[in-house]
């Protein structure tokens, strides 16, 4: 069984698009969930085996930062002279770790804390960005041998959803690349996935590091994508003289089965937060908003409008969604969109947990640590020490831990402040997730 921190303790229509990401369509939820889609214009009940998928209702939803003023801590250590990678004889036998969760569970905070801790390379939002907010997951995990050039194309892709948001000034707070005078890329023309967050999170010399990585990675011999990912992470580690890398992407629980297949010897920190507060935070988050709106448009159009010019069924698109087509994108409408219910995201939270726990149950106890976000807030030093002891037991430094824990603040979401009816709906939507946690986490 997993270890837990002791900090205290859609009837498919003929236009159904089978490429809709599982994390949006969902594969698991409680039976009988029925919610209207697009202002009650249509009903979506998706019966995907082995579970009953939920429906989605859309009503038309002291460490200083850099000069960018983003409020996000940069690595304080200097980028070392570029160190080319060496051939990895056993790509699975390395110090590797992942922080996984449903999204909006506190993992961004944990990334910041790990980034500030010596000896560990914090790889932030890597899989979120190379999958364009989780909507291109299969493309990031191709089967069979992949050339270095093809692998670099995955990492350096200028993907449509995240760049539409960036270009229109509604990027997620997690996006760190800025239009400074010497920037190699511009929001108006697009920023590669690797530069959206991952490299700026590590160093202010991110453009130079990107160029050096491009020269090397694109020349790597063909290998499985798992080997490429492992070698890439190790290469990042080497640039900072670190001994361990920890990848963290918001909502990575949806791909944990892929991660575990690719990295069967890695360590996994499962960060869990009260689903009711997760749902409230998801409701307000611009990345989740883009993903959910995209899914609704796919449901009507039969294609992803950000990846296809096919507009055969555009006249069927509800008026409230027209503003979110890439050719019509209205940033004000996007920013002010709020016609969703928190309980929708509660169903999502439950479904992600139930699905993700299936993989976590297969992991040896020594490779999995389950941590409560609430414990991290209430008992930061004790909980963060537990995490460091799990990730790198030979690098526990209480002085560092105390300093890093100064990053811990207070949560902004409080489900108990909702009106009574909304609280009841939200609590009910989260029940399956809470039950799954109770049954599987001890």
Residue pairs with C-beta under 8 A, 6 or more apart in sequence:
1 365
1 440
1 441
1 442
2 270
2 360
2 363
2 365
2 368
2 369
2 370
2 440
2 441
2 442
3 365
3 368
3 369
3 370
3 390
4 369
4 370
4 371
4 372
4 441
4 442
5 369
5 370
5 371
5 372
5 375
5 376
5 383
5 386
5 387
6 382
6 386
7 371
7 372
7 375
7 376
7 378
7 379
7 382
7 383
7 386
8 372
8 375
8 378
8 379
9 372
9 375
10 16
10 17
10 20
10 25
10 37
10 44
10 46
10 56
10 295
10 298
10 299
11 43
11 44
11 45
11 47
12 46
12 47
15 301
15 302
15 313
16 302
17 298
17 299
17 302
17 303
17 304
19 138
19 304
20 295
20 298
20 299
21 134
21 135
21 137
21 254
21 295
22 137
22 254
22 355
23 134
23 137
23 251
23 254
23 255
23 352
24 56
24 134
24 135
24 291
24 292
24 294
24 295
25 46
25 48
25 53
25 295
26 46
26 53
26 54
26 56
26 347
26 348
26 351
26 352
27 48
27 50
27 51
27 53
27 351
27 355
28 51
28 52
28 53
28 350
28 351
28 354
28 355
28 432
29 51
29 52
29 53
29 54
29 347
29 350
29 351
29 354
29 432
30 52
30 54
30 350
30 431
30 432
31 52
32 52
33 52
33 54
33 55
33 347
34 43
34 45
34 55
35 44
35 54
35 55
35 56
35 57
35 344
36 42
36 43
36 55
36 57
37 43
37 44
37 55
37 56
37 57
37 58
37 296
37 299
38 58
38 60
38 296
38 300
38 318
38 320
38 321
39 58
39 59
39 60
39 318
39 320
41 318
43 55
44 55
44 56
44 299
45 53
45 55
46 53
46 55
47 53
51 351
51 354
53 351
54 347
54 348
54 351
56 292
56 295
56 296
56 344
57 340
57 341
57 344
58 292
58 293
58 296
58 320
58 321
58 339
58 340
59 320
59 339
59 340
60 318
60 319
60 320
60 321
60 337
60 339
61 283
61 289
61 292
61 293
61 337
61 338
61 339
61 340
61 344
62 403
62 406
63 73
63 76
63 112
63 116
63 404
63 406
63 407
64 73
65 71
65 72
65 73
65 74
66 74
66 204
68 176
68 178
68 180
70 173
70 176
70 178
72 112
72 173
72 174
72 176
72 201
73 112
73 115
73 116
73 407
74 115
74 200
74 201
74 202
74 203
74 204
75 115
75 116
75 122
75 201
75 202
75 203
75 240
76 116
77 118
77 240
77 241
79 202
79 203
79 205
79 208
79 209
79 239
79 240
80 238
80 239
80 240
80 241
82 209
82 212
82 239
83 235
83 238
83 239
84 216
84 235
85 216
85 231
85 234
85 235
85 238
88 94
88 227
88 230
88 231
88 234
91 226
91 227
91 230
91 231
92 226
92 230
92 263
92 264
92 265
93 265
94 230
94 234
94 265
95 243
95 244
95 245
95 392
96 230
96 233
96 244
96 245
96 247
96 263
96 265
96 266
96 267
97 244
97 245
97 246
97 247
97 266
97 267
97 268
97 269
97 391
98 246
98 247
98 248
98 252
98 256
98 259
98 263
98 266
98 267
98 268
98 269
99 107
99 110
99 111
99 114
99 246
99 247
99 248
99 252
99 268
99 269
99 271
100 107
100 252
100 253
100 256
100 259
100 268
100 269
100 270
100 271
100 356
101 107
101 250
101 251
101 252
101 253
101 270
101 271
101 272
101 273
102 251
102 253
102 273
102 275
102 278
102 348
102 349
102 352
102 353
102 356
103 250
103 251
103 253
103 278
103 282
103 285
103 288
103 352
104 250
104 273
104 278
104 281
104 282
104 285
104 288
105 271
105 272
105 273
105 278
105 373
106 271
106 273
106 373
106 376
106 377
107 248
107 250
107 252
107 271
108 124
108 174
108 248
108 250
109 376
109 407
109 408
109 409
110 248
110 269
110 271
110 376
110 387
111 122
111 124
111 201
111 248
112 122
112 407
113 384
113 404
113 405
113 407
113 408
114 120
114 122
114 246
114 248
115 122
115 124
115 201
115 202
116 403
116 404
116 407
117 388
117 395
117 400
117 401
117 404
118 395
118 397
118 400
119 242
119 243
119 244
119 392
119 395
120 242
120 243
120 244
120 245
120 246
120 391
120 392
120 395
121 202
121 233
121 236
121 237
121 240
121 242
121 244
121 245
121 246
122 201
122 202
122 245
122 246
122 248
123 198
123 201
123 202
123 233
123 236
123 245
123 246
123 247
123 248
124 174
124 197
124 198
124 201
124 247
124 248
124 249
125 174
125 196
125 197
125 198
125 201
125 248
125 249
125 250
126 194
126 198
126 247
126 249
127 140
127 247
127 249
127 252
127 255
128 134
128 174
128 197
128 249
128 250
128 251
128 252
128 287
129 159
129 162
129 193
129 194
129 196
129 197
129 198
129 249
130 136
130 140
130 154
130 155
130 157
130 159
130 193
130 194
131 137
131 139
131 140
131 255
132 157
132 159
132 160
132 161
132 162
132 193
132 306
133 161
133 162
133 287
133 290
133 291
134 251
134 254
134 255
134 291
135 161
135 291
135 294
135 304
135 306
136 159
137 254
137 255
137 258
139 154
140 154
140 225
141 225
141 258
141 262
142 150
142 225
144 224
145 222
145 223
145 224
146 222
146 223
146 224
146 225
146 228
147 220
147 221
147 222
148 217
148 218
148 219
148 220
148 221
148 222
148 228
149 218
149 219
151 217
151 220
151 225
151 228
151 232
152 213
152 214
152 217
152 218
154 225
155 192
155 193
155 194
155 213
155 217
155 232
156 192
156 193
156 194
156 210
156 214
157 192
157 193
158 190
158 191
158 192
158 193
159 193
160 306
160 307
160 326
161 290
161 291
161 294
161 306
162 171
162 172
162 175
162 193
162 196
163 187
163 190
163 191
164 290
164 306
164 326
164 329
165 171
165 172
165 175
165 286
165 290
165 334
166 175
166 177
166 187
166 190
166 191
166 196
167 187
167 188
167 190
168 329
168 331
168 334
169 331
170 286
170 331
170 334
170 335
171 286
172 285
172 286
172 287
173 286
174 197
174 250
174 287
175 196
175 197
176 196
176 197
176 200
176 201
177 183
177 185
177 191
177 195
177 196
177 197
177 200
177 206
178 200
179 186
179 187
182 207
183 207
184 207
184 210
184 211
185 191
185 192
185 195
185 207
192 210
194 210
194 213
195 206
195 207
195 210
199 206
199 209
199 210
200 206
202 209
202 236
202 240
203 209
203 240
209 239
213 232
213 235
216 235
217 228
217 232
217 235
220 228
220 231
223 231
225 262
226 261
226 262
226 263
229 262
229 263
230 262
230 263
233 245
233 247
234 245
236 245
237 243
237 244
237 245
243 392
243 395
244 391
244 392
244 395
246 269
246 391
250 287
251 352
252 259
253 270
253 352
253 353
253 355
253 356
254 352
254 355
254 356
256 268
256 356
256 359
256 360
257 356
257 358
257 359
259 266
259 268
260 266
260 268
260 359
260 362
260 363
265 367
266 367
267 367
267 368
267 369
267 390
267 391
268 360
268 363
268 367
268 368
268 369
269 369
269 370
269 371
269 387
269 390
269 391
270 360
270 368
270 369
270 370
270 371
271 371
271 373
271 376
272 370
272 371
272 372
272 373
272 437
272 441
273 372
273 373
273 374
274 373
274 374
274 415
275 346
275 349
275 350
275 353
275 430
275 433
275 434
276 342
276 346
276 415
276 423
276 426
276 427
276 430
277 411
277 413
277 414
277 415
278 345
278 349
278 413
279 342
279 343
279 344
279 345
279 346
279 348
279 349
279 415
279 426
279 429
279 430
280 342
280 345
280 413
280 414
280 415
280 418
280 426
281 412
281 413
282 288
282 345
282 348
282 349
283 338
283 340
283 341
283 342
283 344
283 345
286 334
286 335
288 345
289 334
289 337
290 334
292 340
292 344
293 321
293 324
293 334
293 337
294 304
294 305
294 306
294 324
296 321
297 304
297 305
297 317
297 321
297 324
297 325
298 304
298 305
300 313
300 316
300 317
300 318
300 321
301 310
301 311
301 312
301 313
301 314
301 316
301 317
302 310
302 312
302 313
303 310
305 311
305 325
305 326
306 326
314 325
317 325
320 339
322 328
323 329
323 330
323 333
323 334
324 330
324 333
324 334
341 422
341 425
342 415
342 418
342 422
342 425
342 426
343 422
343 425
343 426
343 428
343 429
344 429
345 429
346 425
346 426
346 427
346 428
346 429
346 430
346 433
347 429
349 429
349 430
349 433
350 429
350 430
350 431
350 432
350 433
350 434
350 436
351 432
351 433
352 433
353 432
353 433
353 436
353 437
354 432
354 433
354 436
357 436
357 437
357 440
360 368
360 440
361 440
369 386
369 387
369 390
370 441
371 383
371 386
371 387
372 383
373 411
375 382
375 383
376 383
376 384
376 408
377 408
377 410
377 411
380 405
380 408
381 398
381 401
381 402
381 405
384 401
384 404
384 405
385 396
385 398
385 401
388 395
388 396
388 401
389 396
415 423
415 426
415 427
416 423
418 426
